[in-house]
């Protein structure tokens, strides 16, 4: 049990405010739907209402409406096919043999995403419980509609989800995670080994994963304003434009190439020699300054009028370019193999500094406002 929990622990995390609010809204929608159909109307198929309500508290109001249409359609098709097959065959087993392949295939080929499952499961419930008389079918569909209406209404009225804050958080994480990786590289560049260089490379891959998450978050942010009745009540906050993603995609890819070269120079199998200690010392100074520049970029993104952060970035980049020039001096008189390794590192570092320069890292964050 202890070992099993230890394996599960890395995947566990404290729920954020969005997860808590959506979970509570799902529970509230189910309770309201049950109160309307099971308690107030005493409907015979009351379970259908809370079942539908829970499923329709989605990540955006638009997605709730779209899913509601898909879910009601699939439940209607499954119910009618099952009831028709049972009425024609007069045998539950034969009706299942006829209906389940049809509803399963329909659920897989229909453009309804995960809602296709409801066609076959609804047909199964109808046949298993023998609830395929005309009144039973009518009640099932009516209660599904009630649950769908409750789920959509709760999601649209109670804290309708908007994902701008999530996008901003992901955007801020890119320069800060880059700075963390650069500082780690600067601290270990003079005595790194294969294991540490491999860890740097994996951290650079994580930056690209964070960038992919940001792309997805932007899609959710755009969708969250469609059919959202509460978005006009939200205050405006600055958020990075899509150009921000382009800049930090270049930075992340540059760090991926840089860490790969470090990894190869640390590996005995690759035969690429490690640069000299003086060259590594200058690279360490360059990486430290680049990290300071990344941190300043993150601050500028949050507050574009922060002059101190702009001055700090300017000074960091100037120091990084001095270290770059000193590293280039180390190229003279080197063994060809050592020169090739150092030259690759220097080229990647120079391109990294170009990406972090104003016009690269200083993306305007105020022209594309979004709501938080």
C-alpha positions in Angstrom: 0.0 0.0 0.0 2.8 2.4 0.9 4.6 1.7 -2.4 1.4 2.1 -4.4 0.7 5.4 -2.7 4.3 6.6 -3.4 3.8 5.8 -7.1 0.5 7.8 -7.2 1.8 10.7 -5.1 3.6 12.6 -8.0 0.3 12.7 -10.0 -1.7 14.1 -7.0 -1.9 17.9 -6.5 -3.9 20.4 -4.6 -7.0 21.4 -6.6 -7.0 25.0 -7.8 -9.9 27.4 -7.5 -11.2 26.6 -11.0 -11.4 22.8 -10.2 -13.1 23.4 -6.9 -15.7 25.8 -8.3 -16.5 23.5 -11.3 -16.8 20.5 -9.0 -19.1 22.3 -6.6 -21.2 23.5 -9.6 -21.5 20.0 -11.0 -22.7 18.7 -7.6 -25.1 21.7 -7.2 -26.5 21.1 -10.7 -27.1 17.4 -10.0 -28.9 18.3 -6.7 -31.1 20.9 -8.4 -32.0 18.5 -11.2 -32.9 15.7 -8.8 -34.9 18.1 -6.6 -36.9 19.2 -9.7 -37.6 15.7 -11.1 -37.3 13.3 -8.3 -38.6 15.3 -5.3 -40.9 17.9 -6.8 -42.3 16.1 -9.9 -41.8 12.5 -8.6 -40.7 11.5 -12.1 -40.2 7.7 -12.6 -36.9 8.3 -14.5 -35.5 11.0 -12.2 -32.0 9.6 -12.4 -31.6 10.9 -16.0 -31.8 14.6 -14.9 -28.9 14.7 -12.4 -26.9 12.4 -14.7 -27.2 14.8 -17.6 -26.7 17.9 -15.3 -23.3 16.6 -14.0 -22.1 15.9 -17.5 -22.9 19.4 -18.8 -21.0 21.5 -16.3 -18.2 21.9 -18.8 -15.0 24.0 -19.0 -16.8 26.8 -21.0 -20.4 27.8 -21.4 -20.2 27.3 -25.2 -18.9 23.7 -24.6 -21.8 23.1 -22.2 -24.4 24.2 -24.8 -22.7 22.2 -27.6 -22.4 19.1 -25.4 -26.0 19.4 -24.3 -27.1 19.2 -27.9 -24.9 16.2 -28.5 -25.9 14.4 -25.3 -29.6 14.9 -25.8 -29.3 13.7 -29.4 -27.4 10.6 -28.5 -29.8 9.7 -25.6 -32.8 10.3 -27.8 -31.4 8.0 -30.6 -30.4 5.3 -28.1 -33.8 5.5 -26.4 -35.9 5.4 -29.5 -33.8 2.6 -31.2 -34.0 0.4 -28.0 -37.7 1.0 -27.6 -38.4 0.3 -31.2 -36.3 -2.9 -31.2 -38.0 -4.2 -28.1 -41.4 -3.5 -29.4 -40.7 -5.2 -32.8 -38.9 -8.3 -31.4 -40.7 -8.7 -28.1 -37.4 -10.1 -26.6 -34.8 -8.2 -24.6 -31.9 -10.4 -25.7 -32.7 -10.2 -29.4 -33.3 -6.4 -29.1 -29.8 -6.0 -27.5 -28.2 -8.0 -30.3 -29.9 -5.7 -32.9 -29.5 -2.3 -31.1 -26.1 -2.3 -29.3 -24.0 -2.8 -32.5 -25.9 0.0 -34.2 -25.7 2.5 -31.3 -22.1 1.7 -30.6 -21.2 2.3 -34.3 -23.3 5.4 -34.4 -21.5 6.8 -31.2 -18.1 6.2 -32.8 -18.8 7.7 -36.2 -21.1 10.6 -35.3 -19.3 14.0 -34.8 -20.2 14.2 -31.1 -16.9 13.4 -29.4 -17.2 11.5 -26.1 -21.0 11.9 -26.1 -21.3 9.0 -28.5 -21.1 6.7 -25.5 -24.5 7.8 -24.3 -26.3 6.2 -27.3 -25.3 2.6 -26.4 -25.4 3.1 -22.6 -28.9 4.6 -22.8 -30.1 1.7 -25.1 -28.6 -0.8 -22.6 -30.4 0.9 -19.7 -33.7 1.0 -21.6 -33.6 -2.7 -22.5 -32.1 -3.9 -19.1 -34.8 -2.2 -17.1 -37.6 -2.8 -19.5 -38.5 0.9 -19.6 -39.5 1.1 -23.3 -43.2 1.9 -23.1 -44.3 5.2 -24.7 -44.8 6.9 -21.3 -41.4 5.6 -20.1 -39.7 6.9 -23.2 -41.4 10.3 -22.9 -40.3 10.6 -19.2 -36.7 9.6 -20.0 -36.4 12.2 -22.7 -38.2 14.9 -20.7 -36.0 14.4 -17.7 -32.9 14.4 -19.8 -33.9 17.8 -21.2 -34.5 19.1 -17.7 -31.1 17.9 -16.5 -29.4 19.4 -19.6 -31.1 22.7 -19.0 -30.1 22.8 -15.4 -26.5 21.9 -16.1 -26.1 24.6 -18.8 -27.9 27.2 -16.7 -25.8 26.5 -13.6 -22.6 26.7 -15.6 -23.7 29.9 -17.4 -25.0 31.8 -14.3 -22.8 30.7 -11.4 -19.2 31.9 -12.0 -19.2 31.2 -15.7 -15.7 29.9 -16.5 -13.2 32.2 -18.2 -9.6 31.1 -18.7 -7.7 34.3 -19.2 -6.1 34.1 -15.8 -4.8 30.6 -16.7 -3.3 31.9 -19.9 -1.5 34.7 -18.1 -0.2 32.3 -15.5 1.2 30.0 -18.2 2.7 32.9 -20.1 4.5 34.2 -16.9 5.8 30.7 -16.2 7.8 30.5 -19.5 10.4 33.2 -18.7 10.6 32.2 -15.0 11.1 28.5 -15.9 13.7 29.5 -18.5 15.5 31.6 -15.9 15.5 28.7 -13.4 17.0 26.4 -16.0 19.7 29.0 -17.0 20.7 29.5 -13.4 21.0 25.8 -12.8 23.2 25.6 -15.9 25.3 28.5 -14.9 25.9 27.0 -11.4 27.0 23.7 -12.9 28.6 24.5 -16.2 32.2 24.4 -14.9 31.9 20.8 -13.5 28.9 19.3 -15.1 28.6 15.6 -15.8 26.4 13.4 -18.1 23.6 13.1 -15.5 23.3 16.8 -14.9 23.5 17.7 -18.5 20.8 15.2 -19.3 18.7 16.7 -16.6 19.1 20.1 -18.2 18.0 18.7 -21.5 14.8 17.2 -20.0 14.1 20.6 -18.3 14.3 22.3 -21.7 11.8 19.7 -23.1 9.5 20.7 -20.2 9.6 24.2 -21.5 8.2 23.1 -24.8 5.5 21.1 -22.9 4.6 24.3 -21.1 4.4 26.1 -24.4 2.0 23.5 -25.8 -0.1 23.9 -22.7 -0.2 27.6 -23.3 -1.4 27.1 -26.9 -4.2 24.9 -25.5 -5.0 27.5 -22.9 -5.4 30.2 -25.5 -7.9 28.0 -27.3 -9.9 27.6 -24.1 -9.6 31.3 -23.4 -11.1 32.2 -26.7 -13.9 29.7 -26.4 -14.7 30.7 -22.9 -16.1 34.1 -24.1 -18.6 32.5 -26.6 -22.1 32.5 -25.2 -20.8 33.6 -21.9 -23.4 35.9 -20.2 -21.0 36.9 -17.4 -17.9 38.0 -19.3 -19.0 41.7 -19.4 -18.9 41.7 -15.6 -15.3 40.8 -15.5 -12.5 43.4 -15.2 -10.0 44.0 -18.0 -6.4 42.9 -17.3 -3.4 43.0 -19.6 -2.3 39.7 -21.2 0.4 38.8 -23.6 -0.3 38.8 -27.2 0.3 35.7 -29.3 3.7 37.2 -30.3 4.8 36.3 -26.8 4.4 32.6 -27.6 6.5 33.0 -30.7 9.4 34.6 -28.8 9.4 32.0 -26.0 9.1 29.1 -28.5 12.4 30.3 -30.0 13.9 30.6 -26.6 12.8 27.1 -25.6 14.1 25.6 -28.8 17.4 27.4 -28.3 17.7 26.1 -24.8 16.9 22.6 -26.1 19.8 22.8 -28.6 22.1 24.3 -26.0 21.5 21.7 -23.4 21.8 18.9 -26.0 25.3 20.2 -26.9 26.3 20.3 -23.2 25.0 16.7 -22.9 27.0 15.5 -25.8 30.2 17.2 -24.5 29.7 15.4 -21.2 29.1 12.0 -22.8 32.0 9.7 -23.4 30.2 7.9 -26.2 29.8 11.0 -28.4 33.5 11.9 -28.6 32.8 15.7 -28.5 35.4 17.2 -26.1 34.4 19.6 -23.3 35.5 23.2 -23.7 38.3 24.6 -21.7 37.7 25.8 -18.1 38.2 29.5 -19.0 35.6 29.2 -21.8 33.2 27.4 -19.4 33.6 30.2 -16.9 32.6 32.8 -19.4 29.7 30.7 -20.5 28.6 30.5 -16.9 28.7 34.3 -16.6 26.7 34.5 -19.8 24.1 32.0 -18.6 23.7 33.9 -15.3 23.1 37.2 -17.1 20.6 35.5 -19.5 18.7 34.1 -16.5 18.4 37.7 -15.1 17.2 38.9 -18.4 14.5 36.2 -18.5 13.3 37.1 -15.0 13.1 40.7 -16.0 11.1 39.8 -19.1 8.6 38.0 -16.8 8.3 41.1 -14.7 7.8 43.3 -17.7 5.1 41.0 -19.0 3.2 41.4 -15.7 3.8 45.2 -15.5 4.8 46.7 -18.9 5.5 50.1 -17.2 8.1 48.7 -14.8 11.1 50.8 -15.8 13.3 49.1 -13.2 12.8 45.7 -14.8 13.6 47.2 -18.2 16.9 48.7 -16.8 17.7 45.4 -15.2 17.2 43.5 -18.4 19.3 46.0 -20.4 22.1 45.6 -17.9 21.9 41.8 -17.9 22.0 41.6 -21.7 25.0 44.0 -21.8 26.9 41.8 -19.3 25.8 38.7 -21.3 27.2 40.1 -24.5 30.5 40.9 -22.8 30.7 37.3 -21.6 29.9 36.2 -25.1 32.7 38.2 -26.6 35.1 36.8 -24.0 33.9 33.2 -24.8 34.5 33.9 -28.5 38.1 34.9 -27.7 38.6 31.4 -26.3 38.0 30.0 -29.8 41.4 31.2 -31.0 44.1 28.5 -31.0 41.8 25.7 -29.9 42.0 22.1 -31.0 39.6 21.7 -33.9 37.3 19.3 -32.0 37.3 21.5 -28.9 36.7 24.5 -31.1 33.7 22.8 -32.8 32.1 22.1 -29.4 32.7 25.6 -28.1 31.6 27.2 -31.3 28.3 25.3 -31.2 27.7 26.5 -27.6 28.7 30.1 -28.5 26.4 30.1 -31.6 23.4 28.9 -29.5 24.1 31.4 -26.8 24.4 34.3 -29.3 21.1 33.3 -30.8 19.5 33.1 -27.4 20.6 36.6 -26.5 19.2 37.8 -29.8 15.8 36.3 -28.9 15.9 37.9 -25.4 16.8 41.4 -26.8 14.1 44.1 -26.9 11.9 43.5 -29.9 12.3 39.7 -29.1 11.6 39.3 -25.4 9.9 42.7 -25.0 6.6 41.8 -26.6 3.8 44.4 -26.2 1.4 43.0 -23.6 -1.2 45.8 -23.6 -2.7 45.9 -27.1 -4.5 42.6 -26.8 -6.5 42.8 -23.6 -8.5 39.9 -22.3 -10.7 39.4 -19.4 -9.6 37.7 -16.2 
